[in-house]
Amino acid sequence: MATRPFDIDGSPIFVAEGIFAAEIVAECRRQGVLAGAYVLRRPRGATFLRRLARDLAEQRKAPRVLLRRGVALLRAEPAVLRRQTGLGAEAARAGQVLRGVAALLSGHPRQS
């Protein structure tokens, strides 16, 4: 895995998103810059259908491959969620995450 330094001096918050964002939770906590860490918890079926529709529309691969891949990701999702929460992220719905970030930006962090 590659590493790259970045400077957050002067920034009220920074947001790391994506499947690997939970990998930096412990280090951010250790450095005192962690205000919150979330992993999106969405209905698995809806995620499967959204992903499949997007991939079919973009013709990323053959439909059969996309369907197999989608089912595999659907089955793996609980393990991904467990791993990310194990790394320190809080499982939350999108609305909860947006409200939490808005509170941080307003200077009124939510109480956990």
Secondary structure, DSSP 8 states (H G I E B T S, - for coil): --------TT-S-----STTGGGGHHHHHHTT--S--EEE---HHHHHHHHHHHHHHTT-S-HHHHHHHHHHHHHHHHHHHHHHHHTT-EEE-HHHHHHHHHHHHHT-----
